[in-house]
Amino acid sequence: MSARVLDGREVAAALKDELRAEVAGRSLELAIVRGGGDEAAEMYARRLGALCEELGVGSRVVEVPDGASSEDAIALVSELNADAAVTGILVQLPLPAGLDETAVIAAVEPAKDVDGVNPENAGRLYLGLPALAPATPLAVMELLRRYDIAIEGRRAVVIGRSNIAGKPLALLLLREHATVTVCHSRTADLGAVVREGELVVAAVGRPGLVRGDMVAPGAVVIDVGTNVVDGKLVGDVAYDEVAEVASAVSPVPGGVGPLTNLMLVRNVLRASELGA
């Protein structure tokens, strides 16, 4: 068996055109709140700003200076909450040392929380109410939808329980009527549990964790992992092994990744609708 490749780049190209059309004529702006000094974070902010510009969404970067207190950072967020020109707010981590990141994130107005990490949005997602959800789980769901992969009634195994990937993804899958098992570092006999899954999502950040013998024949496998090994980006799935067993698998790079920032920008659009 040779698995179908779930190509996120192809989906992203189509989604860009759709978002550009939806954004046309609207006044939208994303504010990125960040601290200086982290090169990777700076690069990410530039890349996200370039994507916003490409899609017709405004963006600005608001720096939290070194030496700022948590209260200072919260005051910056409060100004953005009150600014009618700002549609969405993203607090980019890490913030300068010593700041209470949890408190700063919680200060974001839920209707502008495009990262979906404010406790109110997390609670609304749990309750099945309209909410902004984190971008990575939304990217997984978009990939499944675009490839017409059935979710309802299927057994789904999510490996990972982070607040920005595993947990919200499990809730989104439940909302689509999957039967969901969440695995983590203390799951006994992980392979046996994963083999029960018709749909498997790996989101733990451990390269090659999911091997071919852990996957049931015909399963759909989504790789959310991003790991650098010998200078190359790799996922949590041993791709070549799993592709011989699964019916479909997403690669790294080129699977979920190309969709993640697009989901964040789509959340800016959604925030404008929720806040209307």
C-alpha positions in Angstrom: 0.0 0.0 0.0 1.2 3.5 -0.8 -0.6 6.2 1.1 -2.2 9.2 -0.4 -0.2 12.4 0.4 -2.2 15.0 2.2 -0.5 18.0 0.5 -0.9 21.1 2.7 0.8 23.4 0.1 -1.9 22.6 -2.5 -4.6 23.3 0.0 -2.9 26.5 1.1 -2.8 27.8 -2.4 -6.6 27.4 -2.8 -7.3 28.8 0.6 -5.3 31.9 0.0 -7.4 32.8 -3.0 -10.6 32.2 -0.9 -9.4 34.3 2.0 -8.2 37.1 -0.3 -11.8 37.3 -1.7 -13.4 37.2 1.7 -11.1 39.9 3.1 -11.6 42.2 0.1 -13.4 45.4 1.1 -12.9 44.8 4.8 -10.7 46.8 7.2 -8.9 44.2 9.3 -5.7 44.5 11.3 -3.7 42.0 13.3 -1.6 43.3 16.2 1.4 41.1 17.2 2.5 41.7 20.8 6.1 40.4 21.3 9.3 40.8 23.2 12.6 41.5 21.5 15.7 39.4 21.3 14.4 36.1 20.0 15.6 35.6 16.4 13.1 32.9 15.6 10.2 34.9 17.0 11.3 37.9 15.0 11.4 35.8 11.8 8.0 34.4 12.5 6.5 37.9 13.1 7.9 39.0 9.8 6.6 36.0 7.9 3.1 36.4 9.5 3.1 40.1 8.6 4.1 39.3 5.0 1.2 36.8 4.8 -1.2 39.4 6.1 -0.1 41.9 3.5 -0.5 39.3 0.8 -4.1 38.6 1.8 -5.1 42.2 2.3 -5.0 42.2 6.1 -3.2 45.0 8.0 -0.7 44.2 10.7 1.4 45.9 13.3 4.1 44.7 15.7 3.9 46.0 19.3 7.1 45.5 21.2 7.2 44.8 24.9 10.5 46.4 25.9 13.1 44.7 28.1 12.6 45.7 31.7 8.8 46.0 31.3 6.7 44.7 34.1 3.7 42.3 33.6 1.5 45.3 34.3 3.1 47.3 31.5 2.5 44.4 29.1 -1.1 44.0 30.2 -1.6 47.8 29.7 -0.3 47.5 26.1 -2.8 44.6 25.5 -5.6 46.7 27.1 -4.9 49.6 24.7 -5.1 47.2 21.7 -8.4 45.7 23.2 -9.8 49.2 23.1 -8.5 50.2 19.7 -11.4 49.8 17.2 -8.9 49.5 14.3 -7.4 46.3 15.8 -9.4 43.2 14.8 -7.2 40.5 16.3 -4.4 40.3 18.8 -1.6 37.7 19.0 0.7 37.5 22.0 3.9 35.9 20.7 6.0 34.0 23.1 8.5 34.2 24.6 7.9 37.6 26.2 10.8 39.3 28.1 12.1 37.3 31.1 10.1 37.8 34.3 6.8 38.6 32.8 3.7 36.6 33.7 2.9 35.3 30.3 -0.3 33.6 31.4 -1.7 36.9 32.8 -0.7 38.8 29.6 -2.5 36.2 27.4 -5.5 36.2 29.6 -5.7 40.0 29.2 -6.5 39.7 25.5 -10.2 40.4 24.7 -11.7 37.0 23.9 -13.2 38.3 20.7 -9.8 39.5 19.5 -7.9 36.4 20.7 -6.9 35.0 17.3 -4.6 32.4 18.9 -7.6 30.9 20.7 -5.7 30.6 24.0 -7.6 33.0 26.2 -9.3 30.9 29.0 -12.7 32.1 27.9 -12.2 30.9 24.3 -10.8 27.6 25.7 -13.9 27.2 27.9 -16.3 28.1 25.0 -14.6 25.5 22.8 -15.0 22.9 25.6 -18.7 23.7 25.8 -19.2 23.6 22.1 -20.1 27.3 21.9 -18.8 29.7 19.1 -15.2 30.4 19.9 -11.8 31.2 18.3 -9.7 28.0 18.4 -5.9 27.7 18.1 -4.5 27.7 14.5 -2.8 24.3 14.5 -5.9 22.2 15.3 -7.9 24.3 12.8 -5.2 23.5 10.2 -5.6 19.7 10.9 -9.4 20.0 10.6 -9.1 22.0 7.3 -6.7 19.4 5.8 -9.1 16.6 6.7 -12.1 18.6 5.2 -10.3 19.5 2.0 -9.4 15.8 1.3 -13.0 14.7 2.2 -11.8 12.4 5.0 -14.7 11.2 7.1 -14.6 12.0 10.8 -18.0 11.1 12.1 -18.1 7.7 13.9 -14.4 7.0 13.4 -12.0 6.2 16.2 -9.4 9.0 16.5 -6.2 8.9 18.5 -4.5 12.2 19.3 -0.9 11.9 20.6 -0.2 15.0 22.7 -2.2 17.0 25.2 -0.9 20.6 24.9 -3.2 23.5 25.3 -2.5 24.7 21.7 -2.6 21.4 19.8 -3.7 18.1 21.4 -6.5 19.3 23.8 -8.3 21.7 21.4 -7.9 19.2 18.5 -9.6 16.5 20.6 -12.5 18.8 21.2 -12.8 19.8 17.5 -12.8 16.1 16.6 -15.4 15.4 19.2 -17.5 18.2 17.8 -17.4 16.3 14.5 -18.6 13.1 16.3 -15.4 11.1 16.3 -14.6 8.8 19.2 -11.4 10.4 20.6 -8.6 9.0 22.7 -5.9 11.3 23.9 -2.4 9.8 24.5 0.6 11.4 26.3 4.0 10.6 27.8 2.5 8.4 30.5 0.2 6.3 28.2 1.0 2.7 28.7 1.7 0.7 25.5 1.3 3.6 23.2 1.6 1.4 20.1 -1.4 -0.7 21.1 -3.5 2.4 21.6 -2.5 4.0 18.4 -3.2 0.9 16.4 -6.9 1.3 17.5 -7.1 4.6 15.6 -8.7 5.0 12.2 -7.5 8.5 12.4 -4.2 9.3 14.1 -2.8 12.7 14.9 0.8 13.0 16.2 1.5 16.3 18.0 4.2 15.9 20.6 7.5 17.1 19.2 9.3 13.7 19.2 10.9 12.9 15.8 9.9 9.5 14.5 7.7 8.6 17.4 5.0 7.0 15.3 6.4 3.9 13.5 4.9 1.8 10.8 4.1 -1.1 13.1 2.0 1.3 15.4 -0.5 2.2 12.6 -3.5 0.1 11.6 -3.7 -0.7 7.9 -5.7 1.9 6.1 -5.5 4.5 8.9 -5.2 8.2 8.1 -2.2 9.8 9.8 -1.7 13.5 10.4 1.7 14.7 11.5 1.8 18.0 13.5 5.3 17.6 14.8 8.0 20.1 13.9 11.5 18.9 14.9 14.9 19.8 13.5 17.2 16.7 13.0 20.6 17.1 11.4 19.5 20.5 10.1 16.3 19.2 8.5 12.7 19.7 9.5 11.0 16.4 10.3 7.8 15.4 12.0 6.7 13.0 14.7 5.9 10.3 12.2 8.4 7.9 10.5 7.0 8.9 7.2 8.4 6.2 4.9 7.3 3.4 7.2 3.8 4.8 7.8 3.2 5.6 4.2 3.4 1.8 3.5 0.6 1.1 5.9 -1.7 4.1 6.1 -4.3 5.1 3.5 -3.3 8.7 3.8 -0.5 10.7 5.5 0.5 14.3 5.8 4.2 15.1 5.3 6.6 17.3 7.2 7.3 19.8 5.8 4.4 20.5 3.5 1.4 19.1 5.4 -0.2 20.9 8.3 2.4 23.6 8.4 1.5 25.6 5.3 -2.1 25.9 6.7 -1.3 27.0 10.2 -0.7 30.8 9.7 -3.6 30.9 7.2 -5.9 29.6 9.9 -4.6 32.4 12.2 -5.4 35.0 9.5 -8.8 33.4 9.0 -9.3 33.8 12.7 -8.7 37.6 12.2 -11.6 37.5 9.7 -13.7 35.4 12.1 -12.9 37.8 15.0 -14.3 40.7 12.9 -17.6 38.7 12.5 -17.7 37.7 16.2 -17.1 41.2 17.4 -19.7 42.7 15.0 
